Amino acid sequence: MIYPIKTLSQLPLVLKGFRKEKGLTQAAMAERLGITQQSYAHFEGNPSTATLERIFMVLRMLDVEISLNQTASATSESVTPSVKVASKRTAKLKIIGQKPSVVVKAARIVAPSRKKESW
């Protein structure tokens, strides 16, 4: 069956669904990966923060493959920028494309401070 994913927010539910379909718990997946259950729970809840290598590793364990299909409406103008907000200070970002420039107010961008396991 094909499950089209158009946003990163859909990925956690898809990963959870495939894991449960295989009859695996988060603890079982973590054991196979050699990490803690808490680390796997964080990954499954926030896969957008993981590397593609880790995402592919988990998908291979779940016997899932990724297929990319180009759509006719795919253009660079349809991409929406995302910014992780870490403080209340604002800065102005100019996003320049084929359309007139757009000014977006965003906060300072900060890398996650949580220590991560290497897997």
N, CA, C and O atoms as CSV, one atom per row, in Angstrom:
chain,resi,resn,atom,element,x,y,z
A,1,MET,N,N,0.839,-1.169,0.000
A,1,MET,CA,C,0.000,0.000,0.000
A,1,MET,C,C,0.892,1.242,0.000
A,1,MET,O,O,1.983,1.222,0.568
A,2,ILE,N,N,0.438,2.300,-0.624
A,2,ILE,CA,C,1.201,3.539,-0.717
A,2,ILE,C,C,0.621,4.562,0.250
A,2,ILE,O,O,-0.589,4.791,0.281
A,3,TYR,N,N,1.505,5.178,1.043
A,3,TYR,CA,C,1.111,6.214,1.998
A,3,TYR,C,C,1.835,7.502,1.633
A,3,TYR,O,O,2.996,7.673,2.006
A,4,PRO,N,N,1.186,8.413,0.914
A,4,PRO,CA,C,1.866,9.655,0.555
A,4,PRO,C,C,2.101,10.530,1.783
A,4,PRO,O,O,1.191,10.747,2.582
A,5,ILE,N,N,3.318,11.026,1.925
A,5,ILE,CA,C,3.667,11.910,3.028
A,5,ILE,C,C,4.024,13.259,2.415
A,5,ILE,O,O,4.974,13.370,1.641
A,6,LYS,N,N,3.261,14.267,2.765
A,6,LYS,CA,C,3.487,15.595,2.196
A,6,LYS,C,C,4.095,16.569,3.190
A,6,LYS,O,O,4.608,17.617,2.799
A,7,THR,N,N,4.041,16.228,4.487
A,7,THR,CA,C,4.658,17.091,5.497
A,7,THR,C,C,5.379,16.226,6.529
A,7,THR,O,O,5.044,15.056,6.714
A,8,LEU,N,N,6.363,16.806,7.190
A,8,LEU,CA,C,7.093,16.073,8.219
A,8,LEU,C,C,6.214,15.727,9.410
A,8,LEU,O,O,6.497,14.768,10.129
A,9,SER,N,N,5.155,16.492,9.628
A,9,SER,CA,C,4.275,16.213,10.767
A,9,SER,C,C,3.518,14.892,10.597
A,9,SER,O,O,2.992,14.360,11.575
A,10,GLN,N,N,3.455,14.364,9.397
A,10,GLN,CA,C,2.795,13.078,9.148
A,10,GLN,C,C,3.696,11.895,9.495
A,10,GLN,O,O,3.203,10.797,9.756
A,11,LEU,N,N,4.994,12.105,9.501
A,11,LEU,CA,C,5.942,11.012,9.671
A,11,LEU,C,C,5.822,10.276,11.001
A,11,LEU,O,O,5.908,9.048,10.993
A,12,PRO,N,N,5.628,10.936,12.145
A,12,PRO,CA,C,5.513,10.185,13.403
A,12,PRO,C,C,4.377,9.162,13.395
A,12,PRO,O,O,4.555,8.037,13.863
A,13,LEU,N,N,3.220,9.541,12.870
A,13,LEU,CA,C,2.089,8.603,12.828
A,13,LEU,C,C,2.358,7.431,11.900
A,13,LEU,O,O,1.962,6.301,12.186
A,14,VAL,N,N,3.026,7.697,10.800
A,14,VAL,CA,C,3.345,6.631,9.849
A,14,VAL,C,C,4.341,5.653,10.483
A,14,VAL,O,O,4.165,4.438,10.388
A,15,LEU,N,N,5.383,6.181,11.127
A,15,LEU,CA,C,6.366,5.309,11.785
A,15,LEU,C,C,5.711,4.455,12.864
A,15,LEU,O,O,5.969,3.256,12.963
A,16,LYS,N,N,4.867,5.081,13.664
A,16,LYS,CA,C,4.174,4.351,14.732
A,16,LYS,C,C,3.273,3.262,14.142
A,16,LYS,O,O,3.230,2.143,14.654
A,17,GLY,N,N,2.560,3.590,13.074
A,17,GLY,CA,C,1.677,2.624,12.428
A,17,GLY,C,C,2.426,1.421,11.892
A,17,GLY,O,O,1.998,0.285,12.096
A,18,PHE,N,N,3.550,1.655,11.202
A,18,PHE,CA,C,4.344,0.545,10.671
A,18,PHE,C,C,4.931,-0.301,11.792
A,18,PHE,O,O,4.981,-1.526,11.689
A,19,ARG,N,N,5.380,0.359,12.875
A,19,ARG,CA,C,5.936,-0.384,14.010
A,19,ARG,C,C,4.877,-1.281,14.634
A,19,ARG,O,O,5.139,-2.450,14.918
A,20,LYS,N,N,3.683,-0.739,14.848
A,20,LYS,CA,C,2.609,-1.530,15.462
A,20,LYS,C,C,2.139,-2.640,14.526
A,20,LYS,O,O,1.779,-3.726,14.982
A,21,GLU,N,N,2.140,-2.373,13.219
A,21,GLU,CA,C,1.755,-3.396,12.242
A,21,GLU,C,C,2.690,-4.604,12.311
A,21,GLU,O,O,2.268,-5.739,12.091
A,22,LYS,N,N,3.974,-4.347,12.622
A,22,LYS,CA,C,4.943,-5.441,12.771
A,22,LYS,C,C,4.856,-6.083,14.150
A,22,LYS,O,O,5.559,-7.057,14.420
A,23,GLY,N,N,3.996,-5.548,15.035
A,23,GLY,CA,C,3.831,-6.109,16.370
A,23,GLY,C,C,4.980,-5.773,17.310
A,23,GLY,O,O,5.263,-6.529,18.239
A,24,LEU,N,N,5.639,-4.653,17.077
A,24,LEU,CA,C,6.792,-4.266,17.888
A,24,LEU,C,C,6.454,-3.112,18.819
A,24,LEU,O,O,5.681,-2.221,18.466
A,25,THR,N,N,7.035,-3.134,20.001
A,25,THR,CA,C,6.906,-2.018,20.931
A,25,THR,C,C,8.084,-1.074,20.714
A,25,THR,O,O,9.041,-1.407,20.015
A,26,GLN,N,N,8.002,0.107,21.322
A,26,GLN,CA,C,9.133,1.030,21.255
A,26,GLN,C,C,10.358,0.404,21.906
A,26,GLN,O,O,11.481,0.585,21.434
A,27,ALA,N,N,10.138,-0.335,22.994
A,27,ALA,CA,C,11.251,-0.993,23.684
A,27,ALA,C,C,11.923,-2.030,22.779
A,27,ALA,O,O,13.148,-2.151,22.776
A,28,ALA,N,N,11.125,-2.772,22.015
A,28,ALA,CA,C,11.684,-3.780,21.111
A,28,ALA,C,C,12.485,-3.119,19.984
A,28,ALA,O,O,13.558,-3.599,19.617
A,29,MET,N,N,11.964,-2.026,19.442
A,29,MET,CA,C,12.692,-1.306,18.392
A,29,MET,C,C,14.001,-0.752,18.956
A,29,MET,O,O,15.045,-0.833,18.309
A,30,ALA,N,N,13.940,-0.190,20.160
A,30,ALA,CA,C,15.128,0.374,20.788
A,30,ALA,C,C,16.182,-0.700,21.006
A,30,ALA,O,O,17.371,-0.465,20.787
A,31,GLU,N,N,15.748,-1.872,21.434
A,31,GLU,CA,C,16.685,-2.975,21.657
A,31,GLU,C,C,17.371,-3.381,20.360
A,31,GLU,O,O,18.579,-3.617,20.346
A,32,ARG,N,N,16.613,-3.464,19.274
A,32,ARG,CA,C,17.199,-3.818,17.977
A,32,ARG,C,C,18.199,-2.770,17.505
A,32,ARG,O,O,19.177,-3.094,16.832
A,33,LEU,N,N,17.944,-1.498,17.865
A,33,LEU,CA,C,18.825,-0.413,17.456
A,33,LEU,C,C,19.993,-0.214,18.416
A,33,LEU,O,O,20.960,0.477,18.094
A,34,GLY,N,N,19.899,-0.821,19.590
A,34,GLY,CA,C,20.954,-0.675,20.580
A,34,GLY,C,C,20.897,0.651,21.328
A,34,GLY,O,O,21.928,1.188,21.733
A,35,ILE,N,N,19.694,1.172,21.508
A,35,ILE,CA,C,19.503,2.437,22.219
A,35,ILE,C,C,18.447,2.243,23.297
A,35,ILE,O,O,17.873,1.160,23.414
A,36,THR,N,N,18.186,3.278,24.086
A,36,THR,CA,C,17.165,3.189,25.124
A,36,THR,C,C,15.782,3.395,24.526
A,36,THR,O,O,15.634,3.957,23.441
A,37,GLN,N,N,14.776,2.932,25.250
A,37,GLN,CA,C,13.390,3.123,24.816
A,37,GLN,C,C,13.066,4.612,24.746
A,37,GLN,O,O,12.332,5.046,23.858
A,38,GLN,N,N,13.612,5.400,25.683
A,38,GLN,CA,C,13.355,6.839,25.687
A,38,GLN,C,C,13.930,7.504,24.434
A,38,GLN,O,O,13.310,8.404,23.867
A,39,SER,N,N,15.101,7.067,24.010
A,39,SER,CA,C,15.709,7.620,22.794
A,39,SER,C,C,14.865,7.278,21.572
A,39,SER,O,O,14.673,8.112,20.687
A,40,TYR,N,N,14.363,6.045,21.531
A,40,TYR,CA,C,13.529,5.676,20.389
A,40,TYR,C,C,12.209,6.448,20.417
A,40,TYR,O,O,11.720,6.880,19.373
A,41,ALA,N,N,11.636,6.623,21.603
A,41,ALA,CA,C,10.382,7.378,21.721
A,41,ALA,C,C,10.586,8.809,21.234
A,41,ALA,O,O,9.718,9.365,20.561
A,42,HIS,N,N,11.727,9.408,21.571
A,42,HIS,CA,C,12.029,10.757,21.098
A,42,HIS,C,C,12.157,10.761,19.575
A,42,HIS,O,O,11.631,11.653,18.910
A,43,PHE,N,N,12.849,9.774,19.026
A,43,PHE,CA,C,12.996,9.669,17.566
A,43,PHE,C,C,11.634,9.528,16.897
A,43,PHE,O,O,11.333,10.245,15.943
A,44,GLU,N,N,10.817,8.614,17.389
A,44,GLU,CA,C,9.519,8.357,16.760
A,44,GLU,C,C,8.598,9.571,16.871
A,44,GLU,O,O,7.807,9.836,15.966
A,45,GLY,N,N,8.697,10.299,17.963
A,45,GLY,CA,C,7.862,11.485,18.136
A,45,GLY,C,C,8.350,12.691,17.358
A,45,GLY,O,O,7.561,13.570,17.014
A,46,ASN,N,N,9.657,12.740,17.075
A,46,ASN,CA,C,10.263,13.878,16.376
A,46,ASN,C,C,11.230,13.409,15.296
A,46,ASN,O,O,12.410,13.756,15.356
A,47,PRO,N,N,10.781,12.637,14.316
A,47,PRO,CA,C,11.728,12.126,13.320
A,47,PRO,C,C,12.342,13.220,12.457
A,47,PRO,O,O,13.366,12.994,11.812
A,48,SER,N,N,11.735,14.396,12.437
A,48,SER,CA,C,12.291,15.476,11.624
A,48,SER,C,C,13.614,15.981,12.180
A,48,SER,O,O,14.358,16.656,11.468
A,49,THR,N,N,13.929,15.667,13.449
A,49,THR,CA,C,15.205,16.077,14.031
A,49,THR,C,C,16.301,15.037,13.797
A,49,THR,O,O,17.466,15.290,14.105
A,50,ALA,N,N,15.947,13.891,13.265
A,50,ALA,CA,C,16.910,12.805,13.036
A,50,ALA,C,C,17.569,12.941,11.670
A,50,ALA,O,O,17.072,13.644,10.791
A,51,THR,N,N,18.682,12.263,11.511
A,51,THR,CA,C,19.349,12.252,10.209
A,51,THR,C,C,18.587,11.306,9.278
A,51,THR,O,O,17.856,10.424,9.727
A,52,LEU,N,N,18.775,11.509,7.986
A,52,LEU,CA,C,18.148,10.610,7.013
A,52,LEU,C,C,18.666,9.192,7.188
A,52,LEU,O,O,17.927,8.228,6.985
A,53,GLU,N,N,19.922,9.061,7.563
A,53,GLU,CA,C,20.506,7.740,7.773
A,53,GLU,C,C,19.733,6.982,8.857
A,53,GLU,O,O,19.437,5.797,8.698
A,54,ARG,N,N,19.410,7.663,9.951
A,54,ARG,CA,C,18.657,7.023,11.031
A,54,ARG,C,C,17.237,6.689,10.599
A,54,ARG,O,O,16.717,5.624,10.934
A,55,ILE,N,N,16.615,7.587,9.864
A,55,ILE,CA,C,15.258,7.323,9.392
A,55,ILE,C,C,15.253,6.103,8.481
A,55,ILE,O,O,14.388,5.236,8.604
A,56,PHE,N,N,16.219,6.034,7.564
A,56,PHE,CA,C,16.305,4.878,6.673
A,56,PHE,C,C,16.599,3.600,7.448
A,56,PHE,O,O,16.070,2.543,7.105
A,57,MET,N,N,17.431,3.673,8.484
A,57,MET,CA,C,17.741,2.498,9.292
A,57,MET,C,C,16.470,1.942,9.936
A,57,MET,O,O,16.238,0.733,9.918
A,58,VAL,N,N,15.663,2.812,10.495
A,58,VAL,CA,C,14.416,2.382,11.140
A,58,VAL,C,C,13.441,1.841,10.097
A,58,VAL,O,O,12.802,0.814,10.324
A,59,LEU,N,N,13.322,2.515,8.964
A,59,LEU,CA,C,12.414,2.045,7.917
A,59,LEU,C,C,12.825,0.675,7.393
A,59,LEU,O,O,11.967,-0.163,7.117
A,60,ARG,N,N,14.131,0.437,7.252
A,60,ARG,CA,C,14.595,-0.889,6.814
A,60,ARG,C,C,14.207,-1.959,7.826
A,60,ARG,O,O,13.815,-3.063,7.447
A,61,MET,N,N,14.313,-1.635,9.115
A,61,MET,CA,C,13.935,-2.601,10.159
A,61,MET,C,C,12.444,-2.911,10.117
A,61,MET,O,O,12.015,-3.997,10.509
A,62,LEU,N,N,11.662,-1.954,9.640
A,62,LEU,CA,C,10.214,-2.136,9.555
A,62,LEU,C,C,9.787,-2.664,8.186
A,62,LEU,O,O,8.594,-2.776,7.907
A,63,ASP,N,N,10.763,-2.989,7.332
A,63,ASP,CA,C,10.495,-3.466,5.963
A,63,ASP,C,C,9.670,-2.466,5.160
A,63,ASP,O,O,8.712,-2.830,4.479
A,64,VAL,N,N,10.062,-1.204,5.256
A,64,VAL,CA,C,9.387,-0.123,4.536
A,64,VAL,C,C,10.414,0.534,3.636
A,64,VAL,O,O,11.559,0.744,4.038
A,65,GLU,N,N,10.009,0.858,2.422
A,65,GLU,CA,C,10.907,1.570,1.521
A,65,GLU,C,C,10.290,2.905,1.139
A,65,GLU,O,O,9.072,3.076,1.192
A,66,ILE,N,N,11.136,3.843,0.756
A,66,ILE,CA,C,10.690,5.168,0.341
A,66,ILE,C,C,10.750,5.242,-1.170
A,66,ILE,O,O,11.710,4.792,-1.796
A,67,SER,N,N,9.711,5.816,-1.742
A,67,SER,CA,C,9.660,6.025,-3.182
A,67,SER,C,C,9.296,7.485,-3.415
A,67,SER,O,O,8.344,7.990,-2.819
A,68,LEU,N,N,10.044,8.167,-4.274
A,68,LEU,CA,C,9.778,9.567,-4.563
A,68,LEU,C,C,9.079,9.688,-5.907
A,68,LEU,O,O,9.510,9.100,-6.899
A,69,ASN,N,N,8.005,10.452,-5.930
A,69,ASN,CA,C,7.254,10.672,-7.157
A,69,ASN,C,C,7.157,12.161,-7.409
A,69,ASN,O,O,6.761,12.916,-6.521
A,70,GLN,N,N,7.511,12.592,-8.599
A,70,GLN,CA,C,7.407,14.005,-8.936
A,70,GLN,C,C,5.983,14.306,-9.373
A,70,GLN,O,O,5.417,13.611,-10.217
A,71,THR,N,N,5.416,15.349,-8.789
A,71,THR,CA,C,4.061,15.748,-9.159
A,71,THR,C,C,4.127,16.907,-10.130
A,71,THR,O,O,5.128,17.621,-10.183
A,72,ALA,N,N,3.077,17.097,-10.892
A,72,ALA,CA,C,3.042,18.167,-11.887
A,72,ALA,C,C,3.026,19.540,-11.234
A,72,ALA,O,O,3.506,20.507,-11.825
A,73,SER,N,N,2.482,19.642,-10.027
A,73,SER,CA,C,2.371,20.942,-9.379
A,73,SER,C,C,3.565,21.283,-8.496
A,73,SER,O,O,3.542,22.302,-7.806
A,74,ALA,N,N,4.604,20.456,-8.503
A,74,ALA,CA,C,5.768,20.703,-7.641
A,74,ALA,C,C,6.585,21.862,-8.189
A,74,ALA,O,O,7.133,21.780,-9.289
A,75,THR,N,N,6.665,22.949,-7.415
A,75,THR,CA,C,7.476,24.105,-7.792
A,75,THR,C,C,8.205,24.607,-6.570
A,75,THR,O,O,7.844,24.276,-5.441
A,76,SER,N,N,9.219,25.397,-6.791
A,76,SER,CA,C,9.976,25.944,-5.671
A,76,SER,C,C,9.173,26.985,-4.908
A,76,SER,O,O,9.494,27.275,-3.756
A,77,GLU,N,N,8.139,27.554,-5.514
A,77,GLU,CA,C,7.334,28.569,-4.846
A,77,GLU,C,C,6.448,27.977,-3.765
A,77,GLU,O,O,6.002,28.701,-2.874
A,78,SER,N,N,6.181,26.678,-3.820
A,78,SER,CA,C,5.271,26.079,-2.855
A,78,SER,C,C,5.951,25.691,-1.557
A,78,SER,O,O,5.287,25.218,-0.635
A,79,VAL,N,N,7.272,25.881,-1.460
A,79,VAL,CA,C,8.001,25.517,-0.260
A,79,VAL,C,C,7.802,26.593,0.799
A,79,VAL,O,O,7.991,27.779,0.526
A,80,THR,N,N,7.420,26.180,2.009
A,80,THR,CA,C,7.230,27.110,3.112
A,80,THR,C,C,8.374,26.952,4.094
A,80,THR,O,O,8.649,25.837,4.538
A,81,PRO,N,N,9.046,28.035,4.443
A,81,PRO,CA,C,10.156,27.912,5.386
A,81,PRO,C,C,9.644,27.644,6.787
A,81,PRO,O,O,8.546,28.071,7.146
A,82,SER,N,N,10.441,26.934,7.585
A,82,SER,CA,C,10.075,26.714,8.981
A,82,SER,C,C,11.235,27.158,9.850
A,82,SER,O,O,12.401,26.986,9.495
A,83,VAL,N,N,10.899,27.731,10.991
A,83,VAL,CA,C,11.902,28.240,11.909
A,83,VAL,C,C,11.564,27.750,13.294
A,83,VAL,O,O,10.419,27.873,13.729
A,84,LYS,N,N,12.540,27.192,14.002
A,84,LYS,CA,C,12.344,26.738,15.366
A,84,LYS,C,C,12.522,27.939,16.287
A,84,LYS,O,O,13.569,28.587,16.273
A,85,VAL,N,N,11.514,28.231,17.075
A,85,VAL,CA,C,11.540,29.400,17.933
A,85,VAL,C,C,12.117,29.035,19.292
A,85,VAL,O,O,11.654,28.090,19.931
A,86,ALA,N,N,13.134,29.783,19.741
A,86,ALA,CA,C,13.771,29.475,21.001
A,86,ALA,C,C,13.730,30.636,21.983
A,86,ALA,O,O,13.951,30.428,23.176
A,87,SER,N,N,13.455,31.850,21.522
A,87,SER,CA,C,13.362,32.985,22.427
A,87,SER,C,C,12.375,33.987,21.867
A,87,SER,O,O,11.859,33.817,20.762
A,88,LYS,N,N,12.112,35.042,22.642
A,88,LYS,CA,C,11.136,36.028,22.202
A,88,LYS,C,C,11.755,37.141,21.380
A,88,LYS,O,O,11.023,37.967,20.835
A,89,ARG,N,N,13.082,37.196,21.267
A,89,ARG,CA,C,13.708,38.203,20.422
A,89,ARG,C,C,13.330,37.943,18.977
A,89,ARG,O,O,13.294,36.792,18.542
A,90,THR,N,N,13.052,38.991,18.234
A,90,THR,CA,C,12.664,38.797,16.851
A,90,THR,C,C,13.710,39.372,15.907
A,90,THR,O,O,14.421,40.324,16.230
A,91,ALA,N,N,13.776,38.778,14.764
A,91,ALA,CA,C,14.652,39.249,13.703
A,91,ALA,C,C,13.843,39.216,12.423
A,91,ALA,O,O,12.810,38.549,12.367
A,92,LYS,N,N,14.281,39.910,11.409
A,92,LYS,CA,C,13.568,39.898,10.143
A,92,LYS,C,C,14.336,39.046,9.148
A,92,LYS,O,O,15.538,39.223,8.954
A,93,LEU,N,N,13.637,38.136,8.531
A,93,LEU,CA,C,14.218,37.289,7.496
A,93,LEU,C,C,13.557,37.652,6.184
A,93,LEU,O,O,12.331,37.744,6.122
A,94,LYS,N,N,14.331,37.858,5.139
A,94,LYS,CA,C,13.755,38.114,3.827
A,94,LYS,C,C,13.874,36.856,3.000
A,94,LYS,O,O,14.963,36.307,2.833
A,95,ILE,N,N,12.757,36.406,2.490
A,95,ILE,CA,C,12.727,35.222,1.653
A,95,ILE,C,C,12.496,35.718,0.232
A,95,ILE,O,O,11.449,36.284,-0.079
A,96,ILE,N,N,13.482,35.498,-0.618
A,96,ILE,CA,C,13.427,36.052,-1.961
A,96,ILE,C,C,13.333,34.914,-2.964
A,96,ILE,O,O,14.158,34.000,-2.956
A,97,GLY,N,N,12.340,34.972,-3.814
A,97,GLY,CA,C,12.161,33.959,-4.843
A,97,GLY,C,C,11.663,34.632,-6.094
A,97,GLY,O,O,12.041,35.768,-6.381
A,98,GLN,N,N,10.824,33.957,-6.840
A,98,GLN,CA,C,10.267,34.555,-8.039
A,98,GLN,C,C,9.182,35.564,-7.694
A,98,GLN,O,O,8.905,36.475,-8.473
A,99,LYS,N,N,8.575,35.403,-6.540
A,99,LYS,CA,C,7.581,36.352,-6.075
A,99,LYS,C,C,8.303,37.523,-5.428
A,99,LYS,O,O,9.496,37.421,-5.141
A,100,PRO,N,N,7.610,38.633,-5.190
A,100,PRO,CA,C,8.247,39.730,-4.462
A,100,PRO,C,C,8.711,39.238,-3.099
A,100,PRO,O,O,8.154,38.283,-2.557
A,101,SER,N,N,9.746,39.897,-2.535
A,101,SER,CA,C,10.288,39.436,-1.259
A,101,SER,C,C,9.242,39.547,-0.156
A,101,SER,O,O,8.407,40.452,-0.156
A,102,VAL,N,N,9.305,38.617,0.775
A,102,VAL,CA,C,8.362,38.533,1.878
A,102,VAL,C,C,9.167,38.699,3.163
A,102,VAL,O,O,10.247,38.124,3.296
A,103,VAL,N,N,8.648,39.484,4.112
A,103,VAL,CA,C,9.336,39.656,5.386
A,103,VAL,C,C,8.625,38.810,6.420
A,103,VAL,O,O,7.411,38.914,6.592
A,104,VAL,N,N,9.392,37.964,7.116
A,104,VAL,CA,C,8.848,37.060,8.120
A,104,VAL,C,C,9.518,37.388,9.438
A,104,VAL,O,O,10.743,37.495,9.499
A,105,LYS,N,N,8.728,37.551,10.504
A,105,LYS,CA,C,9.315,37.769,11.821
A,105,LYS,C,C,9.545,36.410,12.460
A,105,LYS,O,O,8.644,35.572,12.502
A,106,ALA,N,N,10.747,36.201,12.952
A,106,ALA,CA,C,11.084,34.920,13.578
A,106,ALA,C,C,12.011,35.161,14.744
A,106,ALA,O,O,12.649,36.208,14.852
A,107,ALA,N,N,12.074,34.184,15.605
A,107,ALA,CA,C,12.963,34.286,16.761
A,107,ALA,C,C,14.325,33.713,16.419
A,107,ALA,O,O,14.515,33.142,15.345
A,108,ARG,N,N,15.265,33.864,17.326
A,108,ARG,CA,C,16.612,33.342,17.155
A,108,ARG,C,C,16.551,31.829,16.999
A,108,ARG,O,O,15.799,31.165,17.712
A,109,ILE,N,N,17.323,31.285,16.086
A,109,ILE,CA,C,17.350,29.848,15.836
A,109,ILE,C,C,18.438,29.226,16.709
A,109,ILE,O,O,19.584,29.677,16.711
A,110,VAL,N,N,18.059,28.182,17.450
A,110,VAL,CA,C,18.974,27.552,18.389
A,110,VAL,C,C,18.991,26.048,18.155
A,110,VAL,O,O,17.942,25.432,17.968
A,111,ALA,N,N,20.180,25.459,18.165
A,111,ALA,CA,C,20.311,24.005,18.021
A,111,ALA,C,C,19.835,23.327,19.296
A,111,ALA,O,O,19.923,23.916,20.374
A,112,PRO,N,N,19.329,22.093,19.197
A,112,PRO,CA,C,18.888,21.377,20.392
A,112,PRO,C,C,20.045,21.175,21.363
A,112,PRO,O,O,21.176,20.921,20.948
A,113,SER,N,N,19.757,21.290,22.651
A,113,SER,CA,C,20.818,21.161,23.642
A,113,SER,C,C,20.854,19.783,24.284
A,113,SER,O,O,21.731,19.501,25.100
A,114,ARG,N,N,19.912,18.927,23.923
A,114,ARG,CA,C,19.818,17.594,24.505
A,114,ARG,C,C,20.940,16.699,23.994
A,114,ARG,O,O,21.227,16.674,22.797
A,115,LYS,N,N,21.580,15.955,24.917
A,115,LYS,CA,C,22.626,15.020,24.509
A,115,LYS,C,C,21.962,13.831,23.813
A,115,LYS,O,O,20.978,13.283,24.309
A,116,LYS,N,N,22.506,13.441,22.667
A,116,LYS,CA,C,21.918,12.358,21.899
A,116,LYS,C,C,22.838,11.153,21.895
A,116,LYS,O,O,24.061,11.282,21.934
A,117,GLU,N,N,22.230,9.987,21.848
A,117,GLU,CA,C,22.997,8.752,21.748
A,117,GLU,C,C,23.474,8.584,20.309
A,117,GLU,O,O,22.803,9.031,19.378
A,118,SER,N,N,24.605,7.957,20.124
A,118,SER,CA,C,25.085,7.716,18.773
A,118,SER,C,C,24.642,6.330,18.328
A,118,SER,O,O,25.116,5.316,18.841
A,119,TRP,N,N,23.744,6.303,17.386
A,119,TRP,CA,C,23.283,5.047,16.823
A,119,TRP,C,C,23.092,5.310,15.395
A,119,TRP,O,O,22.699,4.414,14.649
